[in-house]
Amino acid sequence: MRRRLFHSTSIARFVLIFALAQCASLGLGLYLMFGLTSQTILGDARRAAELARDNIARDFRDAGPARATARIAEEMQATENHDFVVFLRGPDGTRVVGNLGAWPTTVSDREHWRTISLYREESRAPEQMGVVTTRLKGGYTLLTGQVLEGQLALVQASETAMFYAMAMSLALAAGIAFFFSRFLENHIDRFSGVARAVDSGNLSARVERNGTGDSFDRLGLTINRMLQRIERLVQELRMVTDSMAHDLRSPVSRLKSTLERGLGRTRDPAALAVLGEAIEEADGLHRMLNTALQISRAEAGIGRDQFTRFDLAQALDNLVEVYGPVAEDAGFVLGSDGDARLPVVAHRDLLNQALSNLIDNALKYAKGGQHIMLHAEIAGDEVEITVRDDGPGIPAERTEEALRRFGRLDAARTESGSGLGLSLVSTIAQLHGGVLTLGAADPQGLVVTLRLPILPDR
């Protein structure tokens, strides 16, 4: 299951982006909340220090040092102000009143807000404090502040809570993303499985609906209706094509018989030549009709019940033995290589027909070449069969045209044929659940590749 998930690149990318977006938005919200909380907690301490500074400075300004000293003593004795920090320094630099042992050497007399670690009187350990300072008349200097141990502990607790909340949110987002990806994967598998079945020629395949009426269920209903219509149209087209090809074979056979009788009754050289050409054309038409019937039957899935296990390497050797003399007469060397033994499960006759068509095409159209090589090997979970020649090849932009039914390239129009050879090979590949591809050989020529899935024994 894990392997399938990460092989679905698009789904994995979508789920990853979704999870990261969720975590990013949550992280931003937690960070803003932490910042506001820290600012509020420390801001209260700063305002308390500034308020105490302003009150003492006002008393100093209005009533002199004595009143300011009395105010500081009252503030230090107030039980609710146990975190209060104050120090009034005289013109000579000595302490007038306060709960610090001495003026901090690193603190100036005009600090707007400074966090520093200091000792209070009778304190055995330094404490984190936030302090503000100001100058007073007569050379006096005032420091007020708040011990921040409690506030900083609360800020640290908020930071720890934010960390755990982020970790939990990541785990939750990962779980939701995994569940969501599996949900999408399961639904997409339903549709892709049907698409693969239809692509292999099984037009009766349908999407299994869950009956919930959700978007996927409605999409399945629409696809099933479309496939039903396509199946009906294709069946009608196949029926017409098959009937026409079947019905035309008898007139063509009778035409050929008539021409052969005429050929035996005349001695006129011109008439003999014309009748010979007519018989050759009738043979070509008969072969074309047979090929069209084979394509229609393969597209309809006829022949899957005749799949058997046989040695593909031996089949290639047999083709080389049969076509070797013909290839030699045409100026080619036909050979095969690959594994010494390659058992496969396939329709033996149709696969031989497909490879014979590929060899025949190479003999006809690989003009200027000298070698035709057959090769078969196991590639992953597929059997890969190639027919390679060193002729002129086919331009990459025209390979689809060459595979199209009745498609014939300009160079092939001077040769006899119907343009159904590669179409039949492609249809046979689809009957086996495989695919036919055309590519360029190195350094020149054409490589025709049949990729067939490895099937179990029937």
N, C-alpha and C positions, 0 to 999 in steps of 0.2 A: 504493500500500500504506500509506504514511504517513497519507494522508487518511482511508482506511477505519479505521485504528487510532484516530485521534482523534475520528472520528464515533461510535465505539462508546463512549459516555460511561461506562457502567457498567463495562466491562472496563478502560478507561483508569483509572478511579477505583480499582478493585480493585488493579490492577497498581501504581499509584502508592503506595497505602497499604502494599502488600506491600514495595515497594522501600524506602520511608521507614522502615518498621518494622525491616527488616534493617539499614539503615545506622545507625539510632538505637541498636539493640542493640550493633552492632559498635563504634560511636563511644563508647558508654558503657563497654564493656569495655576499649577502648584507653585511655580517659581514666583509668579506675581503675588500669590497669596502669602508666600513666605516673606517676600520683600516688604509687602504692606504690613504684615504682622511685626517684623523686626523694626520697621520704621516707627510703628505706633508705640511699641514697647520702649524703645530707646528715646523716642521723641518725648514721652511723658517724663522720663528722667531729666532730659535736657530742659524741658519747660520748668520743672520744679527747681533746678539749679539756677536758671535765669530769673525766676520769680523771687527766690531768696536773695539773689544778688541785687535785684532792683529794690527790694524792700529795705535791705540793710543800707544800700547806697543812699536811698531817700532819707532814712533816719540820720545817716551821717551828714548829709547835706543840710537837713533841717535843724538838727539838735546837736551835732558834733560827735566826736569820737565816743563820748561816754554813753550816749543813747544808742549808738551803733553796737557798742560792746554789750550793753544790756540786752539788745535784741538778739545778738548772736548767742548769748548765754541761755535766753529763753528757748531759742530754736534747738540748741544742743540738749536741753533738759526735757524737751517734749518727747513723750514715749512714742508717738506716731512717727517721729523723725529719726528713727534709729539708724537709717542709712544716710543721714545728712552729713556732709563734709564741709568744713569751713576753716578759713585761716585768714586772720587780719594781720598784715605786716606793717610795722611802724616805719617812720621815715629812716630810722637807723638800720632797718633790715631785720629787726628782732620781732618775735611773735608778741602780739598784743593779746590775742585770744584766738582759740581754735582747737580742733581735735586732731591736728597733724603735728608731728614732731618738729618739722621745719618746712620751709617753702621748697617745693620741688625745683631742683636746679635746671631741669629741662623744660620748665613751664615759664613762658613769658608773662608779662603783666597785662597783656591784651589778647588773651585766648578766647575765641568765640565758643569753641567746644573742643575738648581734647580728652581722649580716652587714654588712661595711664594706670600703671600698677603702683600703688603707694601703701605705706603703713599708716594706719591710724594709731593714736595713742592707746596703749595697753593692748595692741593687736600683735599676735605672734606670727602672723603671716601677711604678706602683701595682698591687697584686694584690688580688683579692677574697678576703676572709678571713671566717671565722666565729670570734667571740671570746666568752669568758665572763670575768667579773671577780668578785673577792671581796676583802673587807677582812681583814687579818691583825692580830695583836696589835702594839702599839707604833706604830700609825699607818701600817704598811706596807699596800700595795695590790698585788694580784697580777692579771695578765692572762695568760690562756693561750688558744690557739686553733690553728686549722688553715688553711693556704692552700687555697682551694676551687677554684682554676683547673681542676684536673683533674676534680673532681667536677662543676663547673658545665658543663664541656665535654661530659661524659658525659650530663648531664641534657639539654643542648641537642641532642645527637645523638639521644637518646631522643625528644625532642619532634619533631625533623625526621623520624625514622623513623615516628612516629605519624601525622604529616601525610601522608607518602607512602602509608602503609598505608591511611589513610582515603580518600585520593584513588583508590587502586587499587580499594578495596572499593566506592566509589561507581560507578566505571566497570564493575566486574564485576557489581554489583547492577543497573545499568542494562541491561547486556547480557542478564543472566538474565531481567529483567523483560520486556524486549522479546521475547525468545524465547518466554517463557511466554505473553505476550499474543497473539503470533502463533499459538501452539499453540491457545489457547482460541478465538481468532477463527476459525481454519480449521474447528474442530469445530462452533462455533456457526453458521457460515455453511452447513454441511451441513444442519443442522436448520431454520434460518430459510428457506433456499431451498425446502425441501420444504413448509414451512408456507405460504410465499407461493404456491407452485404449487397447493396444495390450496385455499387461500383464493380463487384465481382460477377454481376449478372443476375443476382437474385432479386428480381423486381417485386416479388411478393412480400419482401421484408417490410415490417411496419414498426413504428415507435410504440413501445408499451406505455400506455397511459396509466396514471395513478388515480384518476377520477376525482381529484380535488378541485378541479376547475381553476387552478392557479395559472400563472403565465406560461409555465413550462407545459402544463397539461393542454392549454389552448394551442400552444405552438405545435405540440405533438399531433393534435387533431388536424391542424392545417397541413402539416407535412404529410400525414397519412392520406388526406384527401388528394393532395398533389401527386403522391406516389401511386395512388389508385388510378388517377386519370392517366398518368404516364404509362403505367403498366397496360392499361386498356389500349392506348394509342399504339404502343410498341407491339403488342400482340396482334393488333389489326394490321400494322405495317408488315410484321413478319409473316403473317398469314398471306397477305397479298404477294409479298416477294417470293415466299416459298411456293405458292400456287403458280405464280407466273413462271418461275424457274422450272418447276416440275412439269408444268403443261407444255413449255416450250421445248423440253428435251425430246419429246416424241416427234414433233415436226422437224426438228433439226436432224434427228436420226434418219427420218424418212428422206429428207433432202439429201443427206450424205449418201444414202443407198441409191437414190435416183442418179446422183452425179457419178457414183462408181459404176453403175450399169452403163451410163452414157460413155464413161471412159473406156469401158471394154468393147463398145460397139463402133468406135470411130478410129480412123487411122490418120486423120488430118492433124499434122503437127501443131497448128495454131489452136485447134479445138482441144487437143490433148493438154496443151499448156494452160489454157483457160480453165478447163475442168479440174486440172491438178490444183490450181490456185483456189478454185471454189471449194474443193474438198478440204484443203488446208484451212481455209477460213471457217468452214463448218466444224472442223475439229476444234479450232480455237473457240468458237462459240459454245460448243458442247463442254469444253473444259471450263469456260467462264461460268456457265450455268451450274455445273457441278460445284465449282468453288463457291458461288453464291449460296447454294444449298448448304454446303458445309458451314459457311459463316452463320447463316440463319439458325442452323441447328446448334452450333456452339454457343451463340448468343442466347439461345433458349435454355441453355444448361444441359442439353442432351449429350450424354457421354460421361457424366460424372460417375455413373454406376459402373463404368468400365475401367476405372483407375486400378492399376496393378503395380506390384513392385518388380522392377527390372534394373539391370546394370546399365546406367547411362553411358559410362565409359565404353562399354562394349558396343552400345548402339552407335556411338560416334565412330568407332573403328569400322563398323559395318558400312556406315555412310561413306567413309573414305574409300573403302574397298569398292563400293558400287559406283561412286562418282569419280574415282581416281582416273580411269581411262578417259572419261569424257572431259575432265579438267585438263588432262595432258594434251588431248587433241586441241583444246582451246588455248593452249599455251600457259597453263597454270600448274603449279604444284600444290596439290590438296593434301593436308595433313591434319593430325589431331595430337593434342598433348593434354596433360592434366593428370589426375589421379588414375592409378592403374585399375581401381575398382570404385564405382560410385553408385551405390544402390539408391533409387528414388521411387516414389509412388506417383504415377502419372498415367495419362492415357497414351499408351505406347504408340499406337498408330498415328494419332493426331500430332504428337510431338515429333515423330519422324517426318510427317507431312510438313510441319512448320520448318524444321531444319533443312529438309529438301528444298523448300521454297527459297530459303535464305542462300543455300549453295547455288541454286539455279540463278538467283538474282545476281550473285557475285560473278558467276561465269558470263552473264549477259552484259553487265554494266561496269565491271571493274576493268575497262579497257586500258591497256598500258601497264597493268599490274602483272605480277608473276606468282604471287603466293596467296593462298586462301587457307586460313588456319582455324580449326575448331578447337574450342577449349571449354572445359567444365570444371567447376570447383565448388566447394561449400564456402559460403561467405556469410558468417553469422547464422541466422535461422533461415537462410535462403540457399537455393541452388542457382548458381550463376553460369549461364551458357553463353558463349560469345562466338560469333563468326566474324573473322577479321580478314580484310583484304588490303592490298596496297595499291588500289586503283585511284581514280581521281576523287572519290568520296562524294559527299553531299554537303552543300553549305548549311551551316547551323540554322540559318533563318528559314530553310526550306524542308526541315525534317518533318514538321507537322503535315506539310503538303504531301510528302512521300508516304506518310502513314494513312492519309485519308483514303476512303474507299473510292476506287476508280481514279485515284490521284496518280498522275504520271508526269514526271519532270520532263523538261524539253529534251534532255539527252536520251531519255528512254523512249521517246515517241518513234524513233527509227527502228526499235526492236519490237518483235511480236509480244503481245501480252495484253492483259485486261486491266491492270492496275489494282488487282485484288490480292496479289500475293502477300504483301506486307500486312494488308488489312486482315487476311486470314490468320497470319502468324500472331498479330496483336489479339485477335479474338480468342485464339487457342490459349494464349498467355492468360487472358482474363478468365477463361474457363477454369484454369488451374489456380486462380487467385493471384496471378502474377502480373508482370508488366513488361512491355517491349520498349526499348529505347535505342536511339541511333546516336552515334558519336563519332568524333574524328579520331583516326588512328595516328600513331606517332611513328615515323615522321609524316606519313600521308596515308590516305585510304579511309575506309569506313569500318567502324566496329558496331555490329548489331548485337545487342545484349538482351537475353531473355532471363528475367529474374523470377523464379518460381519459389513459393514457400515450401518448406520441408513438411510433407504431410505424413501422418501416421498410416500404418497398414490398415487396409480396409477389411 
